Amino acid sequence: MQPIIQPSSALRNSYNEISQLCRSEKRPVFLTRNGHGDTVIMDIDTYGRREAELREAQRLIDAQRTRLDGVQGFTLEEFRTGMHIAIEQGLARAARNASSL
């Protein structure tokens, strides 16, 4: 996926178009200043999704660190229950995303 790159002047001169681009593409727009990367902007929904992904990634990192420290993990039944919940949440999220398209 190619990044969306615009000069910083586009934000000043064409804010509405840049804002619409962020919303329609559902990804950040990189602004340059004097030919160099300067700022990244994104719509609030994309920001929220990225923040949720970062929180989830941090949870996985924390779990891995805990495991490496020798802390007891989950029983097979606890793991199975957690996976069923995660799958149900993933299916619900996919259904919400599909209905918003």
N, CA, C and O atoms as CSV, one atom per row, in Angstrom:
chain,resi,resn,atom,element,x,y,z
A,1,MET,N,N,0.849,-1.175,0.000
A,1,MET,CA,C,0.000,0.000,0.000
A,1,MET,C,C,0.893,1.236,0.000
A,1,MET,O,O,1.747,1.406,0.871
A,2,GLN,N,N,0.685,2.068,-0.965
A,2,GLN,CA,C,1.465,3.289,-1.097
A,2,GLN,C,C,0.998,4.320,-0.075
A,2,GLN,O,O,-0.204,4.482,0.135
A,3,PRO,N,N,1.936,5.019,0.560
A,3,PRO,CA,C,1.516,6.085,1.473
A,3,PRO,C,C,0.911,7.248,0.691
A,3,PRO,O,O,1.256,7.491,-0.465
A,4,ILE,N,N,0.017,7.946,1.342
A,4,ILE,CA,C,-0.559,9.160,0.754
A,4,ILE,C,C,0.310,10.318,1.222
A,4,ILE,O,O,0.402,10.591,2.418
A,5,ILE,N,N,0.942,10.989,0.281
A,5,ILE,CA,C,1.867,12.076,0.607
A,5,ILE,C,C,1.377,13.355,-0.054
A,5,ILE,O,O,1.074,13.377,-1.247
A,6,GLN,N,N,1.306,14.409,0.728
A,6,GLN,CA,C,0.873,15.708,0.237
A,6,GLN,C,C,1.816,16.768,0.805
A,6,GLN,O,O,2.365,16.582,1.891
A,7,PRO,N,N,2.011,17.870,0.091
A,7,PRO,CA,C,2.779,18.972,0.667
A,7,PRO,C,C,1.970,19.630,1.784
A,7,PRO,O,O,0.739,19.612,1.752
A,8,SER,N,N,2.644,20.201,2.754
A,8,SER,CA,C,1.942,20.843,3.866
A,8,SER,C,C,1.027,21.962,3.382
A,8,SER,O,O,0.019,22.259,4.024
A,9,SER,N,N,1.364,22.576,2.271
A,9,SER,CA,C,0.515,23.644,1.734
A,9,SER,C,C,-0.863,23.112,1.351
A,9,SER,O,O,-1.832,23.871,1.344
A,10,ALA,N,N,-0.968,21.824,1.034
A,10,ALA,CA,C,-2.268,21.249,0.690
A,10,ALA,C,C,-3.205,21.311,1.883
A,10,ALA,O,O,-4.409,21.504,1.714
A,11,LEU,N,N,-2.673,21.151,3.080
A,11,LEU,CA,C,-3.517,21.231,4.273
A,11,LEU,C,C,-4.054,22.651,4.436
A,11,LEU,O,O,-5.226,22.859,4.750
A,12,ARG,N,N,-3.189,23.598,4.219
A,12,ARG,CA,C,-3.568,25.003,4.358
A,12,ARG,C,C,-4.554,25.418,3.257
A,12,ARG,O,O,-5.518,26.139,3.512
A,13,ASN,N,N,-4.296,24.955,2.047
A,13,ASN,CA,C,-5.095,25.395,0.902
A,13,ASN,C,C,-6.300,24.502,0.612
A,13,ASN,O,O,-7.264,24.955,-0.005
A,14,SER,N,N,-6.262,23.255,1.040
A,14,SER,CA,C,-7.311,22.294,0.663
A,14,SER,C,C,-7.679,21.388,1.826
A,14,SER,O,O,-7.735,20.167,1.677
A,15,TYR,N,N,-7.931,21.986,2.986
A,15,TYR,CA,C,-8.215,21.175,4.179
A,15,TYR,C,C,-9.371,20.209,3.950
A,15,TYR,O,O,-9.259,19.030,4.288
A,16,ASN,N,N,-10.469,20.678,3.387
A,16,ASN,CA,C,-11.638,19.818,3.204
A,16,ASN,C,C,-11.309,18.600,2.344
A,16,ASN,O,O,-11.758,17.493,2.642
A,17,GLU,N,N,-10.530,18.792,1.281
A,17,GLU,CA,C,-10.165,17.677,0.410
A,17,GLU,C,C,-9.241,16.694,1.137
A,17,GLU,O,O,-9.392,15.482,0.987
A,18,ILE,N,N,-8.297,17.202,1.915
A,18,ILE,CA,C,-7.389,16.329,2.673
A,18,ILE,C,C,-8.187,15.563,3.726
A,18,ILE,O,O,-7.974,14.366,3.919
A,19,SER,N,N,-9.092,16.241,4.396
A,19,SER,CA,C,-9.928,15.586,5.406
A,19,SER,C,C,-10.760,14.477,4.772
A,19,SER,O,O,-10.852,13.377,5.316
A,20,GLN,N,N,-11.359,14.762,3.636
A,20,GLN,CA,C,-12.163,13.761,2.925
A,20,GLN,C,C,-11.286,12.594,2.484
A,20,GLN,O,O,-11.712,11.441,2.559
A,21,LEU,N,N,-10.083,12.874,2.033
A,21,LEU,CA,C,-9.147,11.825,1.619
A,21,LEU,C,C,-8.831,10.898,2.791
A,21,LEU,O,O,-8.804,9.678,2.628
A,22,CYS,N,N,-8.594,11.466,3.961
A,22,CYS,CA,C,-8.329,10.658,5.154
A,22,CYS,C,C,-9.507,9.739,5.454
A,22,CYS,O,O,-9.322,8.555,5.734
A,23,ARG,N,N,-10.705,10.283,5.393
A,23,ARG,CA,C,-11.899,9.488,5.712
A,23,ARG,C,C,-12.169,8.424,4.656
A,23,ARG,O,O,-12.495,7.286,4.994
A,24,SER,N,N,-12.038,8.779,3.394
A,24,SER,CA,C,-12.369,7.818,2.331
A,24,SER,C,C,-11.335,6.707,2.220
A,24,SER,O,O,-11.688,5.558,1.952
A,25,GLU,N,N,-10.071,7.032,2.420
A,25,GLU,CA,C,-9.014,6.027,2.304
A,25,GLU,C,C,-8.794,5.252,3.599
A,25,GLU,O,O,-8.195,4.177,3.591
A,26,LYS,N,N,-9.280,5.802,4.712
A,26,LYS,CA,C,-9.140,5.174,6.033
A,26,LYS,C,C,-7.677,4.854,6.371
A,26,LYS,O,O,-7.345,3.795,6.905
A,27,ARG,N,N,-6.830,5.820,6.035
A,27,ARG,CA,C,-5.411,5.709,6.373
A,27,ARG,C,C,-4.818,7.109,6.498
A,27,ARG,O,O,-5.420,8.084,6.050
A,28,PRO,N,N,-3.651,7.204,7.102
A,28,PRO,CA,C,-3.071,8.527,7.324
A,28,PRO,C,C,-2.572,9.187,6.036
A,28,PRO,O,O,-2.286,8.524,5.039
A,29,VAL,N,N,-2.481,10.509,6.100
A,29,VAL,CA,C,-1.884,11.302,5.030
A,29,VAL,C,C,-0.614,11.926,5.599
A,29,VAL,O,O,-0.639,12.563,6.651
A,30,PHE,N,N,0.476,11.736,4.899
A,30,PHE,CA,C,1.776,12.268,5.319
A,30,PHE,C,C,1.989,13.608,4.639
A,30,PHE,O,O,1.890,13.721,3.417
A,31,LEU,N,N,2.282,14.623,5.442
A,31,LEU,CA,C,2.527,15.958,4.903
A,31,LEU,C,C,4.024,16.233,4.907
A,31,LEU,O,O,4.736,15.893,5.851
A,32,THR,N,N,4.479,16.856,3.830
A,32,THR,CA,C,5.896,17.200,3.728
A,32,THR,C,C,6.059,18.701,3.824
A,32,THR,O,O,5.155,19.473,3.507
A,33,ARG,N,N,7.226,19.085,4.264
A,33,ARG,CA,C,7.588,20.501,4.325
A,33,ARG,C,C,8.984,20.612,3.745
A,33,ARG,O,O,9.919,19.982,4.240
A,34,ASN,N,N,9.127,21.402,2.710
A,34,ASN,CA,C,10.395,21.548,1.997
A,34,ASN,C,C,10.935,20.193,1.554
A,34,ASN,O,O,12.141,19.948,1.595
A,35,GLY,N,N,10.024,19.316,1.128
A,35,GLY,CA,C,10.416,18.023,0.588
A,35,GLY,C,C,10.725,16.949,1.613
A,35,GLY,O,O,11.123,15.845,1.239
A,36,HIS,N,N,10.554,17.238,2.887
A,36,HIS,CA,C,10.858,16.262,3.940
A,36,HIS,C,C,9.603,15.981,4.758
A,36,HIS,O,O,8.755,16.856,4.927
A,37,GLY,N,N,9.491,14.750,5.266
A,37,GLY,CA,C,8.359,14.391,6.096
A,37,GLY,C,C,8.246,15.326,7.288
A,37,GLY,O,O,9.246,15.648,7.930
A,38,ASP,N,N,7.029,15.762,7.581
A,38,ASP,CA,C,6.829,16.732,8.656
A,38,ASP,C,C,5.725,16.311,9.613
A,38,ASP,O,O,5.924,16.335,10.828
A,39,THR,N,N,4.558,15.922,9.088
A,39,THR,CA,C,3.380,15.681,9.915
A,39,THR,C,C,2.563,14.558,9.301
A,39,THR,O,O,2.585,14.340,8.090
A,40,VAL,N,N,1.841,13.850,10.164
A,40,VAL,CA,C,0.905,12.825,9.708
A,40,VAL,C,C,-0.465,13.174,10.268
A,40,VAL,O,O,-0.601,13.471,11.455
A,41,ILE,N,N,-1.483,13.137,9.408
A,41,ILE,CA,C,-2.848,13.386,9.878
A,41,ILE,C,C,-3.712,12.195,9.487
A,41,ILE,O,O,-3.443,11.513,8.499
A,42,MET,N,N,-4.753,11.957,10.277
A,42,MET,CA,C,-5.691,10.882,9.964
A,42,MET,C,C,-7.041,11.219,10.558
A,42,MET,O,O,-7.153,12.040,11.468
A,43,ASP,N,N,-8.064,10.569,10.027
A,43,ASP,CA,C,-9.394,10.809,10.567
A,43,ASP,C,C,-9.512,10.112,11.924
A,43,ASP,O,O,-8.709,9.242,12.260
A,44,ILE,N,N,-10.508,10.502,12.683
A,44,ILE,CA,C,-10.651,10.043,14.060
A,44,ILE,C,C,-10.918,8.537,14.128
A,44,ILE,O,O,-10.469,7.886,15.071
A,45,ASP,N,N,-11.630,7.971,13.163
A,45,ASP,CA,C,-11.891,6.534,13.173
A,45,ASP,C,C,-10.612,5.736,12.946
A,45,ASP,O,O,-10.378,4.726,13.609
A,46,THR,N,N,-9.794,6.190,12.015
A,46,THR,CA,C,-8.518,5.519,11.765
A,46,THR,C,C,-7.629,5.617,12.995
A,46,THR,O,O,-6.964,4.648,13.364
A,47,TYR,N,N,-7.616,6.771,13.625
A,47,TYR,CA,C,-6.840,6.953,14.848
A,47,TYR,C,C,-7.320,5.975,15.922
A,47,TYR,O,O,-6.507,5.323,16.578
A,48,GLY,N,N,-8.622,5.874,16.100
A,48,GLY,CA,C,-9.172,4.963,17.099
A,48,GLY,C,C,-8.794,3.517,16.829
A,48,GLY,O,O,-8.436,2.782,17.750
A,49,ARG,N,N,-8.874,3.101,15.551
A,49,ARG,CA,C,-8.481,1.729,15.196
A,49,ARG,C,C,-7.008,1.489,15.489
A,49,ARG,O,O,-6.646,0.444,16.030
A,50,ARG,N,N,-6.166,2.437,15.141
A,50,ARG,CA,C,-4.727,2.273,15.384
A,50,ARG,C,C,-4.419,2.224,16.877
A,50,ARG,O,O,-3.575,1.443,17.316
A,51,GLU,N,N,-5.093,3.046,17.641
A,51,GLU,CA,C,-4.882,3.021,19.089
A,51,GLU,C,C,-5.302,1.664,19.670
A,51,GLU,O,O,-4.616,1.116,20.533
A,52,ALA,N,N,-6.423,1.130,19.197
A,52,ALA,CA,C,-6.881,-0.180,19.663
A,52,ALA,C,C,-5.874,-1.263,19.275
A,52,ALA,O,O,-5.590,-2.159,20.071
A,53,GLU,N,N,-5.335,-1.185,18.060
A,53,GLU,CA,C,-4.330,-2.154,17.617
A,53,GLU,C,C,-3.068,-2.043,18.473
A,53,GLU,O,O,-2.475,-3.059,18.835
A,54,LEU,N,N,-2.659,-0.833,18.794
A,54,LEU,CA,C,-1.474,-0.645,19.633
A,54,LEU,C,C,-1.697,-1.189,21.041
A,54,LEU,O,O,-0.801,-1.803,21.621
A,55,ARG,N,N,-2.896,-0.964,21.595
A,55,ARG,CA,C,-3.196,-1.515,22.930
A,55,ARG,C,C,-3.150,-3.033,22.903
A,55,ARG,O,O,-2.623,-3.659,23.823
A,56,GLU,N,N,-3.702,-3.627,21.849
A,56,GLU,CA,C,-3.702,-5.082,21.726
A,56,GLU,C,C,-2.279,-5.604,21.562
A,56,GLU,O,O,-1.917,-6.610,22.171
A,57,ALA,N,N,-1.481,-4.941,20.759
A,57,ALA,CA,C,-0.084,-5.344,20.588
A,57,ALA,C,C,0.665,-5.249,21.917
A,57,ALA,O,O,1.468,-6.124,22.240
A,58,GLN,N,N,0.406,-4.199,22.681
A,58,GLN,CA,C,1.063,-4.053,23.979
A,58,GLN,C,C,0.656,-5.174,24.922
A,58,GLN,O,O,1.480,-5.674,25.687
A,59,ARG,N,N,-0.606,-5.568,24.869
A,59,ARG,CA,C,-1.054,-6.693,25.702
A,59,ARG,C,C,-0.307,-7.966,25.336
A,59,ARG,O,O,0.077,-8.735,26.217
A,60,LEU,N,N,-0.098,-8.195,24.042
A,60,LEU,CA,C,0.638,-9.383,23.608
A,60,LEU,C,C,2.099,-9.324,24.059
A,60,LEU,O,O,2.660,-10.329,24.495
A,61,ILE,N,N,2.701,-8.161,23.953
A,61,ILE,CA,C,4.090,-7.987,24.407
A,61,ILE,C,C,4.186,-8.238,25.903
A,61,ILE,O,O,5.095,-8.927,26.365
A,62,ASP,N,N,3.241,-7.674,26.665
A,62,ASP,CA,C,3.247,-7.883,28.115
A,62,ASP,C,C,3.079,-9.360,28.460
A,62,ASP,O,O,3.743,-9.867,29.364
A,63,ALA,N,N,2.198,-10.049,27.745
A,63,ALA,CA,C,1.995,-11.484,27.993
A,63,ALA,C,C,3.263,-12.268,27.681
A,63,ALA,O,O,3.621,-13.190,28.413
A,64,GLN,N,N,3.937,-11.908,26.607
A,64,GLN,CA,C,5.184,-12.601,26.251
A,64,GLN,C,C,6.256,-12.352,27.305
A,64,GLN,O,O,6.980,-13.273,27.682
A,65,ARG,N,N,6.361,-11.126,27.779
A,65,ARG,CA,C,7.340,-10.823,28.830
A,65,ARG,C,C,7.036,-11.619,30.096
A,65,ARG,O,O,7.940,-12.153,30.737
A,66,THR,N,N,5.758,-11.692,30.446
A,66,THR,CA,C,5.350,-12.452,31.625
A,66,THR,C,C,5.725,-13.919,31.459
A,66,THR,O,O,6.248,-14.543,32.383
A,67,ARG,N,N,5.455,-14.462,30.285
A,67,ARG,CA,C,5.798,-15.865,30.017
A,67,ARG,C,C,7.300,-16.093,30.129
A,67,ARG,O,O,7.744,-17.075,30.723
A,68,LEU,N,N,8.078,-15.181,29.555
A,68,LEU,CA,C,9.530,-15.311,29.604
A,68,LEU,C,C,10.065,-15.178,31.021
A,68,LEU,O,O,11.115,-15.732,31.347
A,69,ASP,N,N,9.344,-14.443,31.866
A,69,ASP,CA,C,9.738,-14.311,33.271
A,69,ASP,C,C,9.373,-15.545,34.089
A,69,ASP,O,O,9.680,-15.617,35.279
A,70,GLY,N,N,8.717,-16.518,33.452
A,70,GLY,CA,C,8.401,-17.767,34.133
A,70,GLY,C,C,7.087,-17.778,34.876
A,70,GLY,O,O,6.821,-18.708,35.637
A,71,VAL,N,N,6.258,-16.768,34.678
A,71,VAL,CA,C,4.966,-16.725,35.353
A,71,VAL,C,C,4.037,-17.744,34.694
A,71,VAL,O,O,4.015,-17.883,33.471
A,72,GLN,N,N,3.272,-18.452,35.525
A,72,GLN,CA,C,2.347,-19.467,35.022
A,72,GLN,C,C,1.327,-18.841,34.085
A,72,GLN,O,O,0.804,-17.762,34.364
A,73,GLY,N,N,1.041,-19.511,32.978
A,73,GLY,CA,C,0.083,-19.016,32.002
A,73,GLY,C,C,-1.324,-19.504,32.292
A,73,GLY,O,O,-1.724,-19.614,33.451
A,74,PHE,N,N,-2.069,-19.794,31.246
A,74,PHE,CA,C,-3.457,-20.223,31.353
A,74,PHE,C,C,-3.555,-21.734,31.248
A,74,PHE,O,O,-2.709,-22.386,30.637
A,75,THR,N,N,-4.603,-22.279,31.854
A,75,THR,CA,C,-4.915,-23.685,31.635
A,75,THR,C,C,-5.482,-23.818,30.233
A,75,THR,O,O,-5.846,-22.822,29.608
A,76,LEU,N,N,-5.558,-25.042,29.739
A,76,LEU,CA,C,-6.102,-25.269,28.412
A,76,LEU,C,C,-7.551,-24.786,28.336
A,76,LEU,O,O,-7.953,-24.190,27.337
A,77,GLU,N,N,-8.324,-25.033,29.370
A,77,GLU,CA,C,-9.723,-24.608,29.377
A,77,GLU,C,C,-9.830,-23.073,29.392
A,77,GLU,O,O,-10.681,-22.514,28.701
A,78,GLU,N,N,-8.984,-22.389,30.168
A,78,GLU,CA,C,-8.984,-20.925,30.183
A,78,GLU,C,C,-8.621,-20.375,28.802
A,78,GLU,O,O,-9.212,-19.405,28.328
A,79,PHE,N,N,-7.643,-21.014,28.172
A,79,PHE,CA,C,-7.225,-20.588,26.841
A,79,PHE,C,C,-8.363,-20.791,25.843
A,79,PHE,O,O,-8.655,-19.900,25.045
A,80,ARG,N,N,-8.999,-21.944,25.883
A,80,ARG,CA,C,-10.098,-22.258,24.971
A,80,ARG,C,C,-11.235,-21.244,25.131
A,80,ARG,O,O,-11.766,-20.738,24.143
A,81,THR,N,N,-11.597,-20.956,26.365
A,81,THR,CA,C,-12.662,-19.980,26.621
A,81,THR,C,C,-12.272,-18.604,26.085
A,81,THR,O,O,-13.078,-17.934,25.439
A,82,GLY,N,N,-11.050,-18.191,26.352
A,82,GLY,CA,C,-10.571,-16.901,25.854
A,82,GLY,C,C,-10.574,-16.828,24.338
A,82,GLY,O,O,-10.910,-15.793,23.762
A,83,MET,N,N,-10.200,-17.927,23.688
A,83,MET,CA,C,-10.190,-17.941,22.221
A,83,MET,C,C,-11.606,-17.848,21.670
A,83,MET,O,O,-11.835,-17.153,20.681
A,84,HIS,N,N,-12.550,-18.530,22.287
A,84,HIS,CA,C,-13.943,-18.432,21.833
A,84,HIS,C,C,-14.447,-16.992,21.950
A,84,HIS,O,O,-15.119,-16.488,21.050
A,85,ILE,N,N,-14.125,-16.350,23.041
A,85,ILE,CA,C,-14.534,-14.946,23.230
A,85,ILE,C,C,-13.878,-14.060,22.177
A,85,ILE,O,O,-14.540,-13.208,21.585
A,86,ALA,N,N,-12.583,-14.255,21.939
A,86,ALA,CA,C,-11.868,-13.445,20.946
A,86,ALA,C,C,-12.444,-13.653,19.548
A,86,ALA,O,O,-12.574,-12.696,18.784
A,87,ILE,N,N,-12.786,-14.878,19.212
A,87,ILE,CA,C,-13.368,-15.157,17.892
A,87,ILE,C,C,-14.723,-14.476,17.759
A,87,ILE,O,O,-15.016,-13.869,16.729
A,88,GLU,N,N,-15.551,-14.573,18.797
A,88,GLU,CA,C,-16.858,-13.915,18.758
A,88,GLU,C,C,-16.703,-12.404,18.608
A,88,GLU,O,O,-17.437,-11.779,17.844
A,89,GLN,N,N,-15.753,-11.816,19.333
A,89,GLN,CA,C,-15.522,-10.373,19.224
A,89,GLN,C,C,-15.024,-10.017,17.827
A,89,GLN,O,O,-15.437,-9.007,17.259
A,90,GLY,N,N,-14.136,-10.845,17.270
A,90,GLY,CA,C,-13.629,-10.598,15.922
A,90,GLY,C,C,-14.722,-10.679,14.878
A,90,GLY,O,O,-14.770,-9.861,13.959
A,91,LEU,N,N,-15.606,-11.667,15.014
A,91,LEU,CA,C,-16.722,-11.791,14.077
A,91,LEU,C,C,-17.664,-10.596,14.190
A,91,LEU,O,O,-18.141,-10.082,13.178
A,92,ALA,N,N,-17.934,-10.153,15.424
A,92,ALA,CA,C,-18.795,-8.996,15.627
A,92,ALA,C,C,-18.157,-7.748,15.021
A,92,ALA,O,O,-18.848,-6.947,14.392
A,93,ARG,N,N,-16.844,-7.573,15.203
A,93,ARG,CA,C,-16.142,-6.416,14.646
A,93,ARG,C,C,-16.187,-6.460,13.120
A,93,ARG,O,O,-16.404,-5.434,12.476
A,94,ALA,N,N,-15.980,-7.649,12.536
A,94,ALA,CA,C,-16.024,-7.785,11.081
A,94,ALA,C,C,-17.412,-7.459,10.553
A,94,ALA,O,O,-17.548,-6.816,9.512
A,95,ALA,N,N,-18.438,-7.897,11.264
A,95,ALA,CA,C,-19.805,-7.601,10.840
A,95,ALA,C,C,-20.083,-6.102,10.898
A,95,ALA,O,O,-20.727,-5.553,10.004
A,96,ARG,N,N,-19.593,-5.435,11.959
A,96,ARG,CA,C,-19.780,-3.975,12.068
A,96,ARG,C,C,-19.052,-3.276,10.928
A,96,ARG,O,O,-19.599,-2.363,10.310
A,97,ASN,N,N,-17.821,-3.701,10.646
A,97,ASN,CA,C,-17.049,-3.073,9.571
A,97,ASN,C,C,-17.709,-3.287,8.220
A,97,ASN,O,O,-17.735,-2.378,7.390
A,98,ALA,N,N,-18.242,-4.483,7.991
A,98,ALA,CA,C,-18.896,-4.784,6.717
A,98,ALA,C,C,-20.161,-3.947,6.555
A,98,ALA,O,O,-20.473,-3.499,5.451
A,99,SER,N,N,-20.884,-3.738,7.639
A,99,SER,CA,C,-22.127,-2.965,7.528
A,99,SER,C,C,-21.857,-1.474,7.353
A,99,SER,O,O,-22.734,-0.738,6.901
A,100,SER,N,N,-20.653,-1.017,7.706
A,100,SER,CA,C,-20.354,0.411,7.542
A,100,SER,C,C,-19.829,0.741,6.166
A,100,SER,O,O,-19.635,1.914,5.845
A,101,LEU,N,N,-19.592,-0.280,5.337
A,101,LEU,CA,C,-19.080,-0.028,3.979
A,101,LEU,C,C,-20.150,0.347,3.049
A,101,LEU,O,O,-19.887,0.591,1.872
